[in-house]
Amino acid sequence: MATITTWFTLGLLGELLGTAVLAYGYTLVPEETRKRYLLLIAIPGIAIVAYALMALGFGSIQSGGHTVYVIRYADWLLTTPLNVWFLALLAGAGRRDTVKLVVLQALTIVFGFAGAITASPVSYLLFAVGAALFGGVIFLLYRNIAVAAKSTLSDVEISLYRTLRNFVVVLWLVYPAVWLLGAAGLGLMDVETATLVIVYLDVVTKVGFGVIALLAMIDLGSAGETAEEPTAVAGD
């Protein structure tokens, strides 16, 4: 258990550092993008609370002979919809597709949690429903939201959208594998190892997602200022 607490503490430190970097980045991004940029700060910011509580030993229950970290699922329920919401805002997607995307992502977490606290074989059925819902998220990100991005964004902005989309989709696909191999599924991965993998994934997906977006938004802002300078000179 001491090892798990160590992983939670390291996760907390990673989320703290990441949130601090992204909070400072708020002053660096173009003013017109700051409203949606707040989502990037909120993602690891919420995780700080979750990891602090787990490091202190709160937020876990026993179900079916294994430990389920309820706070972890609460964290994901709040943060993963923010990831996809940011992608939808970046792409300039319509409200209907945005709502579907956010709701499907939230339901993915709900069914994953339901599967974790339910005995097999029902747990696998709930997991399968969650996986199917996540398939819907991927479909929207690669089709509807991507189409919106192509129609509204510049080539550089489309590249950013694709990078962030691929980044979270590939990393998020590891989570269900951990679920299946861990105590909630086949039990082939011990709790300490599963916790280490998830902590690593959490820090990378939450902070890494924000840092990639931050750097790109700074570059886009600088490019916009550079483009305006010749116009101003010509006007003079």
Backbone as CSV, one residue per row, in Angstrom:
resi,resn,N_x,N_y,N_z,CA_x,CA_y,CA_z,C_x,C_y,C_z
1,MET,0.828,-1.212,0.000,0.000,0.000,0.000,0.858,1.257,0.000
2,ALA,2.044,1.136,0.672,2.959,2.280,0.696,3.422,2.634,-0.710
3,THR,3.603,1.592,-1.560,4.030,1.831,-2.935,2.964,2.592,-3.709
4,ILE,1.714,2.215,-3.509,0.611,2.894,-4.186,0.542,4.355,-3.753
5,THR,0.724,4.598,-2.468,0.736,5.974,-1.966,1.856,6.773,-2.613
6,THR,2.990,6.144,-2.812,4.111,6.816,-3.483,3.739,7.213,-4.901
7,TRP,3.082,6.300,-5.625,2.683,6.616,-7.002,1.675,7.755,-7.016
8,PHE,0.747,7.743,-6.074,-0.237,8.823,-5.998,0.440,10.164,-5.684
9,THR,1.429,10.122,-4.810,2.159,11.346,-4.460,2.926,11.891,-5.659
10,LEU,3.559,11.001,-6.397,4.269,11.431,-7.608,3.295,11.984,-8.641
11,GLY,2.126,11.354,-8.741,1.098,11.866,-9.649,0.650,13.256,-9.240
12,LEU,0.484,13.454,-7.939,0.103,14.768,-7.420,1.144,15.818,-7.788
13,LEU,2.411,15.486,-7.602,3.481,16.435,-7.922,3.504,16.746,-9.413
14,GLY,3.285,15.731,-10.235,3.251,15.943,-11.678,2.110,16.853,-12.101
15,GLU,0.953,16.628,-11.516,-0.205,17.470,-11.847,-0.016,18.898,-11.323
16,LEU,0.597,19.052,-10.149,0.878,20.386,-9.606,1.813,21.158,-10.525
17,LEU,2.896,20.507,-10.924,3.860,21.165,-11.805,3.215,21.516,-13.140
18,GLY,2.465,20.573,-13.688,1.813,20.808,-14.970,0.815,21.944,-14.908
19,THR,0.034,21.990,-13.835,-0.945,23.065,-13.683,-0.255,24.417,-13.562
20,ALA,0.859,24.453,-12.830,1.607,25.708,-12.681,2.128,26.206,-14.030
21,VAL,2.670,25.284,-14.828,3.180,25.654,-16.154,2.055,26.174,-17.040
22,LEU,0.935,25.468,-17.041,-0.187,25.871,-17.883,-0.819,27.174,-17.393
23,ALA,-0.840,27.382,-16.071,-1.373,28.632,-15.539,-0.504,29.812,-15.986
24,TYR,0.804,29.625,-15.966,1.698,30.673,-16.464,1.487,30.881,-17.967
25,GLY,1.226,29.799,-18.672,1.003,29.887,-20.112,-0.204,30.725,-20.486
26,TYR,-1.137,30.885,-19.553,-2.323,31.719,-19.808,-1.910,33.131,-20.213
27,THR,-0.809,33.615,-19.675,-0.346,34.977,-19.988,0.352,35.046,-21.335
28,LEU,0.638,33.896,-21.923,1.428,33.860,-23.160,0.582,33.630,-24.405
29,VAL,-0.600,33.060,-24.240,-1.421,32.733,-25.406,-2.197,33.971,-25.856
30,PRO,-2.611,34.016,-27.131,-3.391,35.164,-27.620,-4.653,35.376,-26.790
31,GLU,-5.013,36.615,-26.581,-6.144,36.944,-25.709,-7.443,36.315,-26.174
32,GLU,-7.629,36.204,-27.494,-8.888,35.666,-28.012,-9.035,34.156,-27.769
33,THR,-7.948,33.489,-27.373,-8.012,32.037,-27.130,-8.019,31.697,-25.635
34,ARG,-7.959,32.713,-24.787,-7.783,32.448,-23.350,-8.985,31.785,-22.701
35,LYS,-10.167,32.064,-23.208,-11.364,31.481,-22.598,-11.342,29.962,-22.710
36,ARG,-11.075,29.444,-23.890,-11.031,27.988,-24.039,-9.753,27.414,-23.431
37,TYR,-8.696,28.247,-23.341,-7.439,27.791,-22.739,-7.636,27.429,-21.270
38,LEU,-8.596,28.054,-20.618,-8.880,27.756,-19.211,-9.213,26.280,-19.007
39,LEU,-9.779,25.642,-20.019,-10.076,24.213,-19.923,-8.791,23.409,-19.719
40,LEU,-7.724,23.838,-20.373,-6.445,23.129,-20.270,-5.869,23.231,-18.867
41,ILE,-6.110,24.350,-18.203,-5.648,24.510,-16.823,-6.518,23.698,-15.875
42,ALA,-7.812,23.656,-16.152,-8.747,22.952,-15.279,-8.493,21.446,-15.258
43,ILE,-8.048,20.881,-16.373,-7.879,19.426,-16.467,-6.889,18.902,-15.422
44,PRO,-5.624,19.372,-15.404,-4.734,18.901,-14.336,-5.087,19.508,-12.982
45,GLY,-5.746,20.663,-12.984,-6.153,21.280,-11.724,-7.118,20.397,-10.955
46,ILE,-8.067,19.807,-11.646,-9.006,18.871,-11.012,-8.261,17.630,-10.517
47,ALA,-7.297,17.186,-11.310,-6.538,15.989,-10.935,-5.721,16.208,-9.665
48,ILE,-5.320,17.453,-9.395,-4.587,17.753,-8.159,-5.418,17.342,-6.952
49,VAL,-6.685,17.717,-6.964,-7.574,17.383,-5.848,-7.722,15.873,-5.722
50,ALA,-7.928,15.205,-6.860,-8.121,13.753,-6.845,-6.887,13.037,-6.300
51,TYR,-5.715,13.412,-6.786,-4.493,12.733,-6.350,-4.131,13.069,-4.917
52,ALA,-4.433,14.282,-4.464,-4.191,14.634,-3.066,-5.029,13.755,-2.149
53,LEU,-6.295,13.571,-2.501,-7.184,12.743,-1.687,-6.742,11.278,-1.703
54,MET,-6.367,10.761,-2.870,-5.931,9.365,-2.948,-4.620,9.154,-2.207
55,ALA,-3.705,10.135,-2.267,-2.438,10.027,-1.547,-2.659,10.010,-0.037
56,LEU,-3.740,10.656,0.403,-4.081,10.684,1.830,-4.920,9.476,2.254
57,GLY,-5.239,8.622,1.288,-5.957,7.399,1.610,-7.465,7.488,1.507
58,PHE,-7.968,8.536,0.880,-9.409,8.701,0.742,-9.892,8.252,-0.643
59,GLY,-11.182,7.956,-0.732,-11.815,7.767,-2.036,-11.761,6.386,-2.628
60,SER,-11.477,5.356,-1.820,-11.461,3.995,-2.357,-12.495,3.134,-1.650
61,ILE,-13.004,2.147,-2.368,-13.956,1.192,-1.797,-13.512,-0.210,-2.194
62,GLN,-14.002,-1.195,-1.460,-13.747,-2.590,-1.788,-14.956,-3.145,-2.525
63,SER,-14.716,-3.757,-3.669,-15.811,-4.332,-4.447,-15.327,-5.605,-5.136
64,GLY,-15.985,-6.685,-4.875,-15.620,-7.944,-5.515,-14.220,-8.413,-5.179
65,GLY,-13.746,-8.059,-3.979,-12.421,-8.501,-3.557,-11.275,-7.643,-4.054
66,HIS,-11.569,-6.523,-4.699,-10.497,-5.632,-5.152,-10.839,-4.187,-4.824
67,THR,-9.814,-3.347,-4.847,-9.988,-1.936,-4.512,-10.378,-1.142,-5.744
68,VAL,-11.395,-0.325,-5.599,-11.831,0.572,-6.671,-11.650,2.003,-6.166
69,TYR,-10.880,2.791,-6.906,-10.642,4.176,-6.522,-11.725,5.058,-7.140
70,VAL,-12.752,5.323,-6.337,-13.905,6.084,-6.814,-13.485,7.480,-7.266
71,ILE,-12.575,8.091,-6.520,-12.138,9.450,-6.854,-11.460,9.486,-8.220
72,ARG,-10.772,8.414,-8.564,-10.126,8.358,-9.882,-11.179,8.457,-10.990
73,TYR,-12.264,7.721,-10.834,-13.331,7.775,-11.839,-14.029,9.130,-11.831
74,ALA,-14.171,9.736,-10.643,-14.758,11.082,-10.565,-13.872,12.089,-11.297
75,ASP,-12.573,11.950,-11.117,-11.604,12.783,-11.833,-11.802,12.634,-13.340
76,TRP,-11.831,11.402,-13.817,-11.991,11.161,-15.261,-13.333,11.647,-15.775
77,LEU,-14.366,11.511,-14.948,-15.694,11.965,-15.358,-15.717,13.475,-15.593
78,LEU,-14.905,14.187,-14.834,-14.843,15.640,-14.982,-13.833,16.091,-16.039
79,THR,-12.697,15.394,-16.120,-11.599,15.894,-16.960,-11.627,15.414,-18.406
80,THR,-11.973,14.143,-18.631,-11.919,13.665,-20.018,-12.942,14.365,-20.919
81,PRO,-14.148,14.699,-20.417,-15.036,15.507,-21.259,-14.455,16.883,-21.576
82,LEU,-13.625,17.431,-20.670,-12.991,18.717,-20.953,-11.981,18.595,-22.090
83,ASN,-11.275,17.457,-22.139,-10.343,17.227,-23.251,-11.055,17.273,-24.597
84,VAL,-12.153,16.517,-24.691,-12.852,16.456,-25.979,-13.609,17.755,-26.261
85,TRP,-14.045,18.428,-25.210,-14.694,19.730,-25.391,-13.715,20.728,-25.981
86,PHE,-12.481,20.709,-25.474,-11.459,21.595,-26.026,-11.226,21.297,-27.509
87,LEU,-11.174,20.017,-27.856,-10.977,19.640,-29.256,-12.126,20.144,-30.127
88,ALA,-13.345,20.030,-29.615,-14.507,20.511,-30.369,-14.463,22.024,-30.544
89,LEU,-14.069,22.741,-29.493,-13.943,24.198,-29.586,-12.846,24.586,-30.565
90,LEU,-11.740,23.876,-30.500,-10.630,24.148,-31.413,-11.062,23.948,-32.862
91,ALA,-11.844,22.905,-33.094,-12.272,22.580,-34.457,-13.397,23.478,-34.958
92,GLY,-14.013,24.226,-34.040,-15.161,25.035,-34.445,-16.371,24.174,-34.739
93,ALA,-16.507,23.067,-34.020,-17.621,22.135,-34.249,-18.937,22.743,-33.794
94,GLY,-20.037,22.278,-34.377,-21.361,22.738,-34.007,-21.757,22.258,-32.618
95,ARG,-22.764,22.898,-32.049,-23.191,22.563,-30.683,-23.656,21.119,-30.581
96,ARG,-24.403,20.641,-31.569,-24.950,19.285,-31.499,-23.839,18.246,-31.424
97,ASP,-22.855,18.347,-32.305,-21.750,17.391,-32.283,-20.925,17.528,-31.014
98,THR,-20.775,18.750,-30.536,-20.012,18.977,-29.308,-20.683,18.316,-28.121
99,VAL,-22.001,18.491,-28.002,-22.742,17.883,-26.895,-22.674,16.362,-26.971
100,LYS,-22.858,15.801,-28.160,-22.774,14.347,-28.319,-21.398,13.838,-27.907
101,LEU,-20.370,14.547,-28.306,-19.000,14.147,-27.994,-18.765,14.135,-26.486
102,VAL,-19.155,15.207,-25.825,-18.940,15.330,-24.383,-19.757,14.292,-23.610
103,VAL,-21.006,14.095,-24.004,-21.871,13.134,-23.309,-21.371,11.706,-23.494
104,LEU,-20.984,11.358,-24.708,-20.464,10.009,-24.957,-19.210,9.743,-24.132
105,GLN,-18.344,10.734,-24.035,-17.115,10.553,-23.256,-17.436,10.378,-21.774
106,ALA,-18.376,11.173,-21.268,-18.769,11.035,-19.864,-19.381,9.658,-19.596
107,LEU,-20.227,9.178,-20.507,-20.847,7.867,-20.331,-19.829,6.734,-20.407
108,THR,-18.775,6.935,-21.184,-17.696,5.947,-21.230,-17.135,5.713,-19.835
109,ILE,-16.906,6.797,-19.107,-16.366,6.690,-17.750,-17.391,6.069,-16.806
110,VAL,-18.648,6.466,-16.932,-19.707,5.946,-16.062,-19.804,4.428,-16.187
111,PHE,-19.793,3.924,-17.403,-19.915,2.473,-17.596,-18.636,1.749,-17.196
112,GLY,-17.490,2.397,-17.360,-16.246,1.799,-16.883,-16.263,1.636,-15.373
113,PHE,-16.760,2.648,-14.684,-16.873,2.583,-13.223,-17.887,1.524,-12.804
114,ALA,-19.027,1.499,-13.500,-20.053,0.504,-13.182,-19.503,-0.910,-13.329
115,GLY,-18.697,-1.113,-14.362,-18.090,-2.418,-14.552,-17.098,-2.767,-13.452
116,ALA,-16.395,-1.744,-12.951,-15.384,-1.974,-11.921,-15.985,-2.372,-10.579
117,ILE,-17.212,-1.947,-10.323,-17.837,-2.249,-9.024,-18.877,-3.366,-9.119
118,THR,-18.947,-4.003,-10.270,-19.926,-5.069,-10.495,-19.211,-6.391,-10.711
119,ALA,-19.800,-7.457,-10.235,-19.194,-8.782,-10.397,-19.334,-9.265,-11.839
120,SER,-18.400,-10.117,-12.268,-18.494,-10.719,-13.598,-19.619,-11.756,-13.590
121,PRO,-20.253,-12.039,-14.718,-19.940,-11.550,-16.068,-20.566,-10.202,-16.423
122,VAL,-21.390,-9.669,-15.518,-22.043,-8.389,-15.812,-21.010,-7.282,-15.989
123,SER,-19.918,-7.360,-15.230,-18.876,-6.331,-15.318,-18.323,-6.225,-16.733
124,TYR,-18.163,-7.377,-17.384,-17.637,-7.363,-18.753,-18.646,-6.777,-19.738
125,LEU,-19.914,-7.004,-19.479,-20.954,-6.423,-20.323,-20.939,-4.899,-20.200
126,LEU,-20.832,-4.401,-18.976,-20.777,-2.959,-18.749,-19.516,-2.359,-19.363
127,PHE,-18.418,-3.086,-19.233,-17.170,-2.639,-19.851,-17.327,-2.554,-21.365
128,ALA,-17.979,-3.540,-21.961,-18.187,-3.559,-23.412,-19.039,-2.374,-23.857
129,VAL,-20.049,-2.032,-23.058,-20.878,-0.861,-23.382,-20.032,0.401,-23.347
130,GLY,-19.203,0.520,-22.311,-18.304,1.675,-22.220,-17.354,1.747,-23.397
131,ALA,-16.832,0.595,-23.808,-15.918,0.551,-24.954,-16.630,0.978,-26.237
132,ALA,-17.888,0.536,-26.389,-18.665,0.927,-27.570,-18.914,2.432,-27.585
133,LEU,-19.189,2.996,-26.414,-19.398,4.442,-26.314,-18.118,5.195,-26.666
134,PHE,-16.996,4.667,-26.217,-15.715,5.300,-26.569,-15.467,5.192,-28.070
135,GLY,-15.940,4.102,-28.664,-15.865,3.995,-30.116,-16.617,5.131,-30.793
136,GLY,-17.756,5.513,-30.178,-18.514,6.653,-30.695,-17.741,7.953,-30.580
137,VAL,-16.994,8.103,-29.481,-16.145,9.291,-29.305,-15.098,9.356,-30.411
138,ILE,-14.454,8.228,-30.650,-13.421,8.180,-31.692,-14.025,8.492,-33.055
139,PHE,-15.202,7.935,-33.323,-15.874,8.188,-34.602,-16.113,9.678,-34.801
140,LEU,-16.637,10.333,-33.790,-16.912,11.768,-33.899,-15.623,12.570,-34.085
141,LEU,-14.584,12.211,-33.352,-13.327,12.954,-33.449,-12.675,12.813,-34.825
142,TYR,-12.850,11.649,-35.431,-12.207,11.412,-36.724,-13.124,11.706,-37.902
143,ARG,-14.404,11.935,-37.626,-15.308,12.247,-38.725,-15.958,13.624,-38.563
144,ASN,-16.996,13.723,-37.759,-17.755,14.981,-37.666,-16.909,16.161,-37.225
145,ILE,-16.155,15.965,-36.129,-15.344,17.065,-35.602,-14.194,17.374,-36.557
146,ALA,-13.643,16.351,-37.180,-12.555,16.557,-38.138,-13.045,17.326,-39.367
147,VAL,-14.260,17.029,-39.817,-14.837,17.752,-40.963,-15.007,19.225,-40.617
148,ALA,-15.469,19.495,-39.392,-15.619,20.886,-38.956,-14.266,21.588,-38.931
149,ALA,-13.244,20.888,-38.484,-11.905,21.470,-38.427,-11.409,21.841,-39.822
150,LYS,-11.648,20.965,-40.773,-11.195,21.232,-42.138,-11.879,22.452,-42.741
151,SER,-13.106,22.692,-42.339,-13.865,23.797,-42.933,-13.629,25.131,-42.244
152,THR,-13.050,25.110,-41.031,-12.912,26.359,-40.282,-11.473,26.738,-39.950
153,LEU,-10.550,25.803,-39.985,-9.197,26.061,-39.496,-8.180,26.218,-40.618
154,SER,-7.092,26.881,-40.283,-5.954,26.957,-41.195,-5.216,25.627,-41.163
155,ASP,-4.265,25.458,-42.093,-3.508,24.203,-42.147,-2.748,23.947,-40.846
156,VAL,-2.192,25.008,-40.270,-1.441,24.865,-39.018,-2.372,24.465,-37.882
157,GLU,-3.552,25.068,-37.832,-4.519,24.747,-36.784,-5.071,23.340,-36.952
158,ILE,-5.278,22.905,-38.190,-5.722,21.532,-38.436,-4.667,20.539,-37.951
159,SER,-3.408,20.876,-38.179,-2.315,20.018,-37.713,-2.328,19.898,-36.191
160,LEU,-2.612,21.007,-35.509,-2.706,20.983,-34.046,-3.872,20.099,-33.608
161,TYR,-5.017,20.259,-34.253,-6.182,19.440,-33.912,-5.850,17.952,-34.062
162,ARG,-5.248,17.595,-35.167,-4.936,16.185,-35.414,-3.927,15.656,-34.401
163,THR,-2.946,16.473,-34.061,-1.937,16.057,-33.090,-2.568,15.788,-31.731
164,LEU,-3.396,16.727,-31.261,-4.043,16.561,-29.958,-5.024,15.395,-29.964
165,ARG,-5.779,15.276,-31.046,-6.747,14.173,-31.164,-6.034,12.826,-31.105
166,ASN,-5.018,12.651,-31.932,-4.293,11.384,-31.968,-3.601,11.101,-30.633
167,PHE,-3.110,12.155,-30.006,-2.422,12.038,-28.720,-3.341,11.419,-27.667
168,VAL,-4.536,11.978,-27.510,-5.424,11.456,-26.460,-6.040,10.116,-26.839
169,VAL,-6.388,9.936,-28.097,-7.020,8.673,-28.489,-6.062,7.507,-28.274
170,VAL,-4.819,7.652,-28.712,-3.848,6.560,-28.564,-3.588,6.259,-27.090
171,LEU,-3.393,7.304,-26.284,-3.112,7.079,-24.866,-4.338,6.572,-24.117
172,TRP,-5.515,7.095,-24.467,-6.727,6.630,-23.792,-7.040,5.175,-24.103
173,LEU,-6.560,4.660,-25.226,-6.788,3.253,-25.550,-6.042,2.318,-24.602
174,VAL,-5.044,2.841,-23.896,-4.304,2.013,-22.940,-5.137,1.762,-21.682
175,TYR,-5.984,2.717,-21.314,-6.777,2.584,-20.085,-7.658,1.330,-20.075
176,PRO,-8.429,1.073,-21.137,-9.234,-0.154,-21.114,-8.390,-1.423,-21.047
177,ALA,-7.178,-1.368,-21.615,-6.290,-2.530,-21.521,-5.888,-2.772,-20.064
178,VAL,-5.614,-1.688,-19.338,-5.281,-1.806,-17.913,-6.490,-2.322,-17.138
179,TRP,-7.683,-1.833,-17.496,-8.916,-2.304,-16.837,-9.050,-3.807,-17.009
180,LEU,-8.869,-4.291,-18.242,-9.035,-5.712,-18.525,-7.982,-6.568,-17.833
181,LEU,-6.735,-6.092,-17.811,-5.647,-6.865,-17.213,-5.603,-6.744,-15.700
182,GLY,-6.201,-5.669,-15.164,-6.152,-5.408,-13.731,-7.155,-6.193,-12.921
183,ALA,-7.307,-5.770,-11.648,-8.144,-6.514,-10.698,-9.612,-6.531,-11.091
184,ALA,-10.089,-5.487,-11.755,-11.498,-5.442,-12.153,-11.806,-6.421,-13.277
185,GLY,-10.752,-6.807,-14.026,-10.937,-7.709,-15.153,-10.339,-9.085,-14.906
186,LEU,-9.274,-9.401,-15.648,-8.692,-10.734,-15.594,-7.761,-10.957,-14.414
187,GLY,-7.347,-9.874,-13.753,-6.479,-10.001,-12.589,-5.050,-10.383,-12.916
188,LEU,-4.607,-10.103,-14.123,-3.244,-10.452,-14.534,-2.225,-9.374,-14.169
189,MET,-2.701,-8.206,-13.766,-1.816,-7.097,-13.383,-2.118,-6.714,-11.938
190,ASP,-1.080,-6.690,-11.094,-1.315,-6.360,-9.684,-1.662,-4.883,-9.525
191,VAL,-2.213,-4.553,-8.369,-2.719,-3.205,-8.122,-1.614,-2.164,-8.206
192,GLU,-0.428,-2.495,-7.668,0.683,-1.542,-7.683,1.099,-1.193,-9.110
193,THR,1.222,-2.212,-9.956,1.627,-1.975,-11.343,0.565,-1.200,-12.099
194,ALA,-0.690,-1.592,-11.908,-1.793,-0.895,-12.582,-1.838,0.570,-12.154
195,THR,-1.610,0.816,-10.863,-1.618,2.189,-10.362,-0.494,2.997,-10.991
196,LEU,0.697,2.417,-11.072,1.838,3.102,-11.687,1.533,3.482,-13.133
197,VAL,0.992,2.534,-13.895,0.686,2.792,-15.308,-0.353,3.899,-15.444
198,ILE,-1.387,3.840,-14.612,-2.459,4.834,-14.711,-1.979,6.214,-14.287
199,VAL,-1.164,6.281,-13.239,-0.617,7.580,-12.814,0.213,8.189,-13.940
200,TYR,1.061,7.366,-14.539,1.885,7.852,-15.658,0.998,8.357,-16.797
201,LEU,-0.009,7.580,-17.159,-0.912,7.973,-18.241,-1.662,9.258,-17.899
202,ASP,-2.104,9.361,-16.653,-2.850,10.548,-16.237,-2.023,11.823,-16.383
203,VAL,-0.792,11.772,-15.900,0.067,12.962,-15.976,0.380,13.306,-17.424
204,VAL,0.708,12.296,-18.216,1.069,12.544,-19.613,-0.122,13.068,-20.407
205,THR,-1.288,12.437,-20.236,-2.450,12.870,-21.028,-2.956,14.246,-20.594
206,LYS,-2.990,14.494,-19.307,-3.523,15.769,-18.827,-2.548,16.922,-19.062
207,VAL,-1.324,16.753,-18.596,-0.329,17.824,-18.720,0.212,17.893,-20.143
208,GLY,0.516,16.737,-20.726,1.068,16.718,-22.080,0.119,17.330,-23.095
209,PHE,-1.156,17.007,-22.972,-2.183,17.578,-23.847,-2.153,19.106,-23.763
210,GLY,-2.096,19.625,-22.539,-2.088,21.068,-22.344,-0.835,21.733,-22.858
211,VAL,0.314,21.104,-22.627,1.589,21.701,-23.062,1.686,21.733,-24.588
212,ILE,1.247,20.666,-25.243,1.249,20.654,-26.714,0.391,21.794,-27.246
213,ALA,-0.816,21.939,-26.668,-1.714,23.012,-27.099,-1.108,24.381,-26.796
214,LEU,-0.509,24.532,-25.619,0.093,25.810,-25.224,1.171,26.248,-26.213
215,LEU,2.095,25.358,-26.510,3.194,25.712,-27.417,2.675,26.085,-28.803
216,ALA,1.693,25.334,-29.274,1.138,25.620,-30.597,0.390,26.953,-30.601
217,MET,-0.336,27.235,-29.532,-1.087,28.487,-29.470,-0.157,29.694,-29.380
218,ILE,0.966,29.535,-28.698,1.961,30.613,-28.655,2.515,30.868,-30.055
219,ASP,2.840,29.778,-30.756,3.365,29.907,-32.124,2.347,30.559,-33.050
220,LEU,1.091,30.151,-32.926,0.044,30.738,-33.765,-0.117,32.224,-33.468
221,GLY,-0.017,32.590,-32.197,-0.115,33.998,-31.828,1.040,34.810,-32.387
222,SER,2.239,34.232,-32.329,3.416,34.918,-32.870,3.315,35.066,-34.375
223,ALA,2.811,34.024,-35.041,2.652,34.083,-36.496,1.642,35.154,-36.884
224,GLY,0.570,35.267,-36.091,-0.437,36.286,-36.377,0.111,37.685,-36.222
225,GLU,0.947,37.908,-35.196,1.542,39.224,-34.994,2.510,39.561,-36.118
226,THR,3.263,38.558,-36.577,4.210,38.764,-37.662,3.489,39.147,-38.944
227,ALA,2.342,38.474,-39.162,1.569,38.743,-40.383,0.971,40.143,-40.378
228,GLU,0.697,40.678,-39.187,0.093,42.000,-39.093,1.094,43.131,-39.303
229,GLU,2.358,42.869,-39.043,3.373,43.918,-39.127,3.521,44.505,-40.526
230,PRO,3.609,43.701,-41.603,3.719,44.296,-42.946,2.515,45.144,-43.290
231,THR,1.321,44.719,-42.827,0.104,45.479,-43.090,0.175,46.845,-42.419
232,ALA,0.662,46.844,-41.181,0.779,48.118,-40.461,1.779,49.026,-41.124
233,VAL,2.903,48.475,-41.599,3.935,49.272,-42.283,3.373,49.860,-43.575
234,ALA,2.632,49.014,-44.309,2.049,49.488,-45.576,1.065,50.616,-45.308
235,GLY,0.315,50.519,-44.205,-0.643,51.545,-43.876,0.040,52.868,-43.533
236,ASP,1.223,52.769,-42.899,1.953,53.988,-42.571,2.464,54.672,-43.817
